[in-house]
């Protein structure tokens, strides 16, 4: 029982980190595209 609980918490933590990591990567790409468009407008 304790092992399954630990496994569930461990997996959920990995998923949480993966989701937050993807979000930060998406934000980085969004800022990069916005800066690229502003450079083109100039």
PDB file of N, H, CA, C and O in Angstrom:
ATOM      1  N   UNK A   1       0.835  -1.204   0.000  1.00  0.00           N
ATOM      2  CA  UNK A   1       0.000   0.000   0.000  1.00  0.00           C
ATOM      3  C   UNK A   1       0.872   1.257   0.000  1.00  0.00           C
ATOM      4  O   UNK A   1       0.655   2.173  -0.793  1.00  0.00           O
ATOM      5  N   UNK A   2       1.842   1.289   0.882  1.00  0.00           N
ATOM      6  H   UNK A   2       2.018   0.545   1.526  1.00  0.00           H
ATOM      7  CA  UNK A   2       2.712   2.462   0.957  1.00  0.00           C
ATOM      8  C   UNK A   2       3.510   2.621  -0.335  1.00  0.00           C
ATOM      9  O   UNK A   2       3.744   3.741  -0.788  1.00  0.00           O
ATOM     10  N   UNK A   3       3.924   1.511  -0.921  1.00  0.00           N
ATOM     11  H   UNK A   3       3.734   0.601  -0.552  1.00  0.00           H
ATOM     12  CA  UNK A   3       4.708   1.579  -2.163  1.00  0.00           C
ATOM     13  C   UNK A   3       3.874   2.158  -3.300  1.00  0.00           C
ATOM     14  O   UNK A   3       4.368   2.972  -4.080  1.00  0.00           O
ATOM     15  N   UNK A   4       2.608   1.742  -3.397  1.00  0.00           N
ATOM     16  H   UNK A   4       2.207   1.081  -2.763  1.00  0.00           H
ATOM     17  CA  UNK A   4       1.750   2.267  -4.464  1.00  0.00           C
ATOM     18  C   UNK A   4       1.493   3.757  -4.250  1.00  0.00           C
ATOM     19  O   UNK A   4       1.477   4.525  -5.213  1.00  0.00           O
ATOM     20  N   UNK A   5       1.294   4.170  -3.011  1.00  0.00           N
ATOM     21  H   UNK A   5       1.307   3.547  -2.229  1.00  0.00           H
ATOM     22  CA  UNK A   5       1.088   5.594  -2.717  1.00  0.00           C
ATOM     23  C   UNK A   5       2.313   6.407  -3.132  1.00  0.00           C
ATOM     24  O   UNK A   5       2.185   7.462  -3.753  1.00  0.00           O
ATOM     25  N   UNK A   6       3.488   5.912  -2.788  1.00  0.00           N
ATOM     26  H   UNK A   6       3.592   5.055  -2.283  1.00  0.00           H
ATOM     27  CA  UNK A   6       4.726   6.609  -3.152  1.00  0.00           C
ATOM     28  C   UNK A   6       4.869   6.684  -4.665  1.00  0.00           C
ATOM     29  O   UNK A   6       5.288   7.709  -5.202  1.00  0.00           O
ATOM     30  N   UNK A   7       4.517   5.593  -5.356  1.00  0.00           N
ATOM     31  H   UNK A   7       4.177   4.761  -4.920  1.00  0.00           H
ATOM     32  CA  UNK A   7       4.626   5.570  -6.818  1.00  0.00           C
ATOM     33  C   UNK A   7       3.675   6.590  -7.433  1.00  0.00           C
ATOM     34  O   UNK A   7       4.046   7.293  -8.372  1.00  0.00           O
ATOM     35  N   UNK A   8       2.459   6.676  -6.915  1.00  0.00           N
ATOM     36  H   UNK A   8       2.158   6.104  -6.152  1.00  0.00           H
ATOM     37  CA  UNK A   8       1.470   7.627  -7.449  1.00  0.00           C
ATOM     38  C   UNK A   8       1.957   9.060  -7.243  1.00  0.00           C
ATOM     39  O   UNK A   8       1.872   9.881  -8.156  1.00  0.00           O
ATOM     40  N   UNK A   9       2.461   9.360  -6.059  1.00  0.00           N
ATOM     41  H   UNK A   9       2.530   8.693  -5.318  1.00  0.00           H
ATOM     42  CA  UNK A   9       2.963  10.711  -5.778  1.00  0.00           C
ATOM     43  C   UNK A   9       4.150  11.024  -6.678  1.00  0.00           C
ATOM     44  O   UNK A   9       4.263  12.133  -7.201  1.00  0.00           O
ATOM     45  N   UNK A  10       5.037  10.044  -6.857  1.00  0.00           N
ATOM     46  H   UNK A  10       4.945   9.144  -6.432  1.00  0.00           H
ATOM     47  CA  UNK A  10       6.230  10.245  -7.688  1.00  0.00           C
ATOM     48  C   UNK A  10       5.840  10.525  -9.132  1.00  0.00           C
ATOM     49  O   UNK A  10       6.379  11.437  -9.759  1.00  0.00           O
ATOM     50  N   UNK A  11       4.901   9.742  -9.662  1.00  0.00           N
ATOM     51  H   UNK A  11       4.462   9.001  -9.153  1.00  0.00           H
ATOM     52  CA  UNK A  11       4.475   9.915 -11.061  1.00  0.00           C
ATOM     53  C   UNK A  11       3.772  11.262 -11.238  1.00  0.00           C
ATOM     54  O   UNK A  11       4.010  11.968 -12.218  1.00  0.00           O
ATOM     55  N   UNK A  12       2.907  11.613 -10.288  1.00  0.00           N
ATOM     56  H   UNK A  12       2.714  11.039  -9.492  1.00  0.00           H
ATOM     57  CA  UNK A  12       2.192  12.887 -10.390  1.00  0.00           C
ATOM     58  C   UNK A  12       3.170  14.060 -10.336  1.00  0.00           C
ATOM     59  O   UNK A  12       2.967  15.069 -11.010  1.00  0.00           O
ATOM     60  N   UNK A  13       4.226  13.930  -9.539  1.00  0.00           N
ATOM     61  H   UNK A  13       4.391  13.109  -8.991  1.00  0.00           H
ATOM     62  CA  UNK A  13       5.237  14.985  -9.466  1.00  0.00           C
ATOM     63  C   UNK A  13       5.951  15.124 -10.802  1.00  0.00           C
ATOM     64  O   UNK A  13       6.209  16.238 -11.258  1.00  0.00           O
ATOM     65  N   UNK A  14       6.271  13.998 -11.433  1.00  0.00           N
ATOM     66  H   UNK A  14       6.061  13.093 -11.063  1.00  0.00           H
ATOM     67  CA  UNK A  14       6.952  14.040 -12.737  1.00  0.00           C
ATOM     68  C   UNK A  14       6.042  14.701 -13.768  1.00  0.00           C
ATOM     69  O   UNK A  14       6.491  15.530 -14.560  1.00  0.00           O
ATOM     70  N   UNK A  15       4.760  14.329 -13.753  1.00  0.00           N
ATOM     71  H   UNK A  15       4.396  13.656 -13.110  1.00  0.00           H
ATOM     72  CA  UNK A  15       3.804  14.914 -14.706  1.00  0.00           C
ATOM     73  C   UNK A  15       3.679  16.415 -14.466  1.00  0.00           C
ATOM     74  O   UNK A  15       3.625  17.192 -15.419  1.00  0.00           O
ATOM     75  N   UNK A  16       3.634  16.828 -13.203  1.00  0.00           N
ATOM     76  H   UNK A  16       3.678  16.196 -12.428  1.00  0.00           H
ATOM     77  CA  UNK A  16       3.504  18.246 -12.868  1.00  0.00           C
ATOM     78  C   UNK A  16       4.708  19.030 -13.384  1.00  0.00           C
ATOM     79  O   UNK A  16       4.554  20.105 -13.964  1.00  0.00           O
ATOM     80  N   UNK A  17       5.905  18.489 -13.169  1.00  0.00           N
ATOM     81  H   UNK A  17       6.031  17.616 -12.698  1.00  0.00           H
ATOM     82  CA  UNK A  17       7.125  19.152 -13.642  1.00  0.00           C
ATOM     83  C   UNK A  17       7.123  19.215 -15.166  1.00  0.00           C
ATOM     84  O   UNK A  17       7.518  20.223 -15.751  1.00  0.00           O
ATOM     85  N   UNK A  18       6.678  18.139 -15.803  1.00  0.00           N
ATOM     86  H   UNK A  18       6.356  17.320 -15.328  1.00  0.00           H
ATOM     87  CA  UNK A  18       6.642  18.118 -17.272  1.00  0.00           C
ATOM     88  C   UNK A  18       5.662  19.166 -17.798  1.00  0.00           C
ATOM     89  O   UNK A  18       5.953  19.843 -18.785  1.00  0.00           O
ATOM     90  N   UNK A  19       4.522  19.305 -17.161  1.00  0.00           N
ATOM     91  H   UNK A  19       4.285  18.755 -16.359  1.00  0.00           H
ATOM     92  CA  UNK A  19       3.533  20.282 -17.603  1.00  0.00           C
ATOM     93  C   UNK A  19       4.060  21.706 -17.423  1.00  0.00           C
ATOM     94  O   UNK A  19       3.943  22.524 -18.335  1.00  0.00           O
ATOM     95  N   UNK A  20       4.629  22.007 -16.278  1.00  0.00           N
ATOM     96  H   UNK A  20       4.724  21.343 -15.537  1.00  0.00           H
ATOM     97  CA  UNK A  20       5.159  23.353 -16.037  1.00  0.00           C
ATOM     98  C   UNK A  20       6.313  23.638 -16.992  1.00  0.00           C
ATOM     99  O   UNK A  20       6.457  24.762 -17.472  1.00  0.00           O
ATOM    100  N   UNK A  21       7.126  22.639 -17.267  1.00  0.00           N
ATOM    101  H   UNK A  21       7.009  21.726 -16.877  1.00  0.00           H
ATOM    102  CA  UNK A  21       8.245  22.812 -18.201  1.00  0.00           C
ATOM    103  C   UNK A  21       7.739  23.125 -19.592  1.00  0.00           C
ATOM    104  O   UNK A  21       8.298  23.982 -20.277  1.00  0.00           O
ATOM    105  N   UNK A  22       6.688  22.441 -20.022  1.00  0.00           N
ATOM    106  H   UNK A  22       6.234  21.744 -19.466  1.00  0.00           H
ATOM    107  CA  UNK A  22       6.129  22.698 -21.349  1.00  0.00           C
ATOM    108  C   UNK A  22       5.555  24.103 -21.410  1.00  0.00           C
ATOM    109  O   UNK A  22       5.712  24.797 -22.414  1.00  0.00           O
ATOM    110  N   UNK A  23       4.889  24.526 -20.337  1.00  0.00           N
ATOM    111  H   UNK A  23       4.761  23.962 -19.522  1.00  0.00           H
ATOM    112  CA  UNK A  23       4.310  25.867 -20.323  1.00  0.00           C
ATOM    113  C   UNK A  23       5.392  26.933 -20.464  1.00  0.00           C
ATOM    114  O   UNK A  23       5.231  27.877 -21.237  1.00  0.00           O
ATOM    115  N   UNK A  24       6.481  26.792 -19.732  1.00  0.00           N
ATOM    116  H   UNK A  24       6.611  26.024 -19.104  1.00  0.00           H
ATOM    117  CA  UNK A  24       7.561  27.773 -19.797  1.00  0.00           C
ATOM    118  C   UNK A  24       8.175  27.774 -21.196  1.00  0.00           C
ATOM    119  O   UNK A  24       8.532  28.832 -21.714  1.00  0.00           O
ATOM    120  N   UNK A  25       8.301  26.589 -21.814  1.00  0.00           N
ATOM    121  H   UNK A  25       8.012  25.729 -21.394  1.00  0.00           H
ATOM    122  CA  UNK A  25       8.853  26.519 -23.169  1.00  0.00           C
ATOM    123  C   UNK A  25       7.922  27.228 -24.147  1.00  0.00           C
ATOM    124  O   UNK A  25       8.387  27.943 -25.034  1.00  0.00           O
ATOM    125  N   UNK A  26       6.605  27.036 -23.993  1.00  0.00           N
ATOM    126  H   UNK A  26       6.228  26.455 -23.272  1.00  0.00           H
ATOM    127  CA  UNK A  26       5.650  27.700 -24.870  1.00  0.00           C
ATOM    128  C   UNK A  26       5.759  29.216 -24.712  1.00  0.00           C
ATOM    129  O   UNK A  26       5.727  29.942 -25.705  1.00  0.00           O
ATOM    130  N   UNK A  27       5.886  29.695 -23.490  1.00  0.00           N
ATOM    131  H   UNK A  27       5.912  29.104 -22.683  1.00  0.00           H
ATOM    132  CA  UNK A  27       6.018  31.133 -23.257  1.00  0.00           C
ATOM    133  C   UNK A  27       7.276  31.669 -23.928  1.00  0.00           C
ATOM    134  O   UNK A  27       7.260  32.757 -24.503  1.00  0.00           O
ATOM    135  N   UNK A  28       8.371  30.904 -23.855  1.00  0.00           N
ATOM    136  H   UNK A  28       8.384  30.020 -23.388  1.00  0.00           H
ATOM    137  CA  UNK A  28       9.621  31.342 -24.478  1.00  0.00           C
ATOM    138  C   UNK A  28       9.444  31.464 -25.989  1.00  0.00           C
ATOM    139  O   UNK A  28       9.889  32.443 -26.587  1.00  0.00           O
ATOM    140  N   UNK A  29       8.796  30.475 -26.611  1.00  0.00           N
ATOM    141  H   UNK A  29       8.435  29.679 -26.125  1.00  0.00           H
ATOM    142  CA  UNK A  29       8.607  30.515 -28.060  1.00  0.00           C
ATOM    143  C   UNK A  29       7.684  31.676 -28.429  1.00  0.00           C
ATOM    144  O   UNK A  29       7.891  32.328 -29.452  1.00  0.00           O
ATOM    145  N   UNK A  30       6.661  31.939 -27.598  1.00  0.00           N
ATOM    146  H   UNK A  30       6.493  31.409 -26.767  1.00  0.00           H
ATOM    147  CA  UNK A  30       5.748  33.045 -27.870  1.00  0.00           C
ATOM    148  C   UNK A  30       6.509  34.373 -27.856  1.00  0.00           C
ATOM    149  O   UNK A  30       6.317  35.201 -28.747  1.00  0.00           O
ATOM    150  N   UNK A  31       7.360  34.581 -26.866  1.00  0.00           N
ATOM    151  H   UNK A  31       7.516  33.909 -26.143  1.00  0.00           H
ATOM    152  CA  UNK A  31       8.115  35.830 -26.784  1.00  0.00           C
ATOM    153  C   UNK A  31       9.076  35.932 -27.962  1.00  0.00           C
ATOM    154  O   UNK A  31       9.283  37.018 -28.505  1.00  0.00           O
ATOM    155  N   UNK A  32       9.660  34.812 -28.356  1.00  0.00           N
ATOM    156  H   UNK A  32       9.492  33.930 -27.916  1.00  0.00           H
ATOM    157  CA  UNK A  32      10.597  34.829 -29.476  1.00  0.00           C
ATOM    158  C   UNK A  32       9.871  35.223 -30.761  1.00  0.00           C
ATOM    159  O   UNK A  32      10.387  36.032 -31.532  1.00  0.00           O
ATOM    160  N   UNK A  33       8.689  34.669 -31.004  1.00  0.00           N
ATOM    161  H   UNK A  33       8.270  34.011 -30.377  1.00  0.00           H
ATOM    162  CA  UNK A  33       7.950  34.992 -32.219  1.00  0.00           C
ATOM    163  C   UNK A  33       7.516  36.454 -32.192  1.00  0.00           C
ATOM    164  O   UNK A  33       7.557  37.123 -33.225  1.00  0.00           O
ATOM    165  N   UNK A  34       7.098  36.966 -31.028  1.00  0.00           N
ATOM    166  H   UNK A  34       7.064  36.422 -30.189  1.00  0.00           H
ATOM    167  CA  UNK A  34       6.650  38.349 -30.932  1.00  0.00           C
ATOM    168  C   UNK A  34       7.828  39.291 -31.205  1.00  0.00           C
ATOM    169  O   UNK A  34       7.656  40.302 -31.887  1.00  0.00           O
ATOM    170  N   UNK A  35       9.004  38.984 -30.692  1.00  0.00           N
ATOM    171  H   UNK A  35       9.144  38.163 -30.138  1.00  0.00           H
ATOM    172  CA  UNK A  35      10.169  39.835 -30.939  1.00  0.00           C
ATOM    173  C   UNK A  35      10.544  39.769 -32.412  1.00  0.00           C
ATOM    174  O   UNK A  35      10.958  40.771 -32.995  1.00  0.00           O
ATOM    175  N   UNK A  36      10.400  38.591 -33.017  1.00  0.00           N
ATOM    176  H   UNK A  36      10.063  37.777 -32.543  1.00  0.00           H
ATOM    177  CA  UNK A  36      10.720  38.456 -34.437  1.00  0.00           C
ATOM    178  C   UNK A  36       9.764  39.302 -35.272  1.00  0.00           C
ATOM    179  O   UNK A  36      10.199  39.961 -36.216  1.00  0.00           O
ATOM    180  N   UNK A  37       8.480  39.298 -34.948  1.00  0.00           N
ATOM    181  H   UNK A  37       8.127  38.762 -34.181  1.00  0.00           H
ATOM    182  CA  UNK A  37       7.510  40.078 -35.713  1.00  0.00           C
ATOM    183  C   UNK A  37       7.785  41.570 -35.539  1.00  0.00           C
ATOM    184  O   UNK A  37       7.669  42.326 -36.504  1.00  0.00           O
ATOM    185  N   UNK A  38       8.143  42.011 -34.340  1.00  0.00           N
ATOM    186  H   UNK A  38       8.236  41.397 -33.557  1.00  0.00           H
ATOM    187  CA  UNK A  38       8.436  43.428 -34.124  1.00  0.00           C
ATOM    188  C   UNK A  38       9.688  43.819 -34.903  1.00  0.00           C
ATOM    189  O   UNK A  38       9.764  44.925 -35.439  1.00  0.00           O
ATOM    190  N   UNK A  39      10.666  42.923 -34.968  1.00  0.00           N
ATOM    191  H   UNK A  39      10.604  42.025 -34.532  1.00  0.00           H
ATOM    192  CA  UNK A  39      11.874  43.223 -35.734  1.00  0.00           C
ATOM    193  C   UNK A  39      11.523  43.389 -37.208  1.00  0.00           C
ATOM    194  O   UNK A  39      12.057  44.274 -37.876  1.00  0.00           O
ATOM    195  N   UNK A  40      10.633  42.548 -37.716  1.00  0.00           N
ATOM    196  H   UNK A  40      10.199  41.829 -37.173  1.00  0.00           H
ATOM    197  CA  UNK A  40      10.242  42.631 -39.126  1.00  0.00           C
ATOM    198  C   UNK A  40       9.493  43.939 -39.381  1.00  0.00           C
ATOM    199  O   UNK A  40       9.698  44.582 -40.411  1.00  0.00           O
ATOM    200  N   UNK A  41       8.625  44.334 -38.443  1.00  0.00           N
ATOM    201  H   UNK A  41       8.459  43.811 -37.606  1.00  0.00           H
ATOM    202  CA  UNK A  41       7.867  45.576 -38.607  1.00  0.00           C
ATOM    203  C   UNK A  41       8.809  46.771 -38.678  1.00  0.00           C
ATOM    204  O   UNK A  41       8.575  47.697 -39.454  1.00  0.00           O
ATOM    205  N   UNK A  42       9.852  46.760 -37.890  1.00  0.00           N
ATOM    206  H   UNK A  42      10.042  46.008 -37.260  1.00  0.00           H
ATOM    207  CA  UNK A  42      10.815  47.865 -37.910  1.00  0.00           C
ATOM    208  C   UNK A  42      11.467  47.931 -39.286  1.00  0.00           C
ATOM    209  O   UNK A  42      12.314  48.791 -39.527  1.00  0.00           O
TER     210      UNK A  42
END
